[in-house]
Amino acid sequence: MTAPRRLNLRGLRCPLPVLRAKKVLKSLPPGAEIEVLATDPQAPRDFVAFSETTGHVLVSSTEADGVFRLVLRRAAD
């Protein structure tokens, strides 16, 4: 599997990180992953809700020094 595509969404506030990630996921094949870097404190919760409603998989969610790193896998069509 190739490395996830990285989206640097630091500094953006809700709902922009989710909307930008959604757009990129739509352009990728099923099973592809993206890595989102975000500083919005709501990002982890927003991406959990996004995954639950879209079927995409939130592979991991970590935080270091105020930056959230979220890895998402595109759902099968």
N, C-alpha and C positions, 0 to 999 in steps of 0.2 A: 504494500500500500504506500502511496506517495505521502509526503508530508502535507499536513493541512494548510490550506491557503490562509494567510494571516490578514485579519482586518484590524487596523489600528483605529479604534473608535474612541480613544481617550478624549475627554473634554466634551463629548456629546451627551446630551441629556435625553431621558425617555421622551418620546418613543423612538428617537433616531437610531440608537444601536440595534434594536430589534428590526426596524424597517430596513436598514442597510444590510443586515445579515440575511433577512428574508430574501431580498433581491439577489444577493450572491448565491444563496442556496438554490434558488430557482434555476440559475444558469448552470448548475453543476449536475453531473450524473448521480443517480441513486448510490448511496454508500460513500460518497465523497465527504470529506470533513473540512470544516473551517475552524480557525482559531480566532476568537474575538478577544481583543484587549480593550477594556472599558474602565472608566473611572466613576461612572454613575453608580452611587450606592444601591440603587434599585435594580441594577443590571442582573445580578444573580436571580432575583425573584422574577423579573420580567422574562428571562430566558427559560426558567422552569415553566412558567405559564405558556410561553410560546411553544415549547416542546410538547406540552400536554395537549394543546389545541391543534397542532399541525401534524403530529406524528414524527417529527424529527427527533433525534435522540440527543439529549444533553449528555455527552460522554464524560465530561469532567468540568468542575468549577472550582477554581482556587483563587486565592487573593494573596498578594505580596506588596507591601508598601503602597497600599491604596489602589493598586491596579488589579482588576479582576481578569482572569484568564479563563475563558469558557470555550470548550471544544464541542462543536455540534456536528452530527452526522446526518446527511440528507436522507430522508425517508424514501423508501421505494414508492414508485408511482402506483 
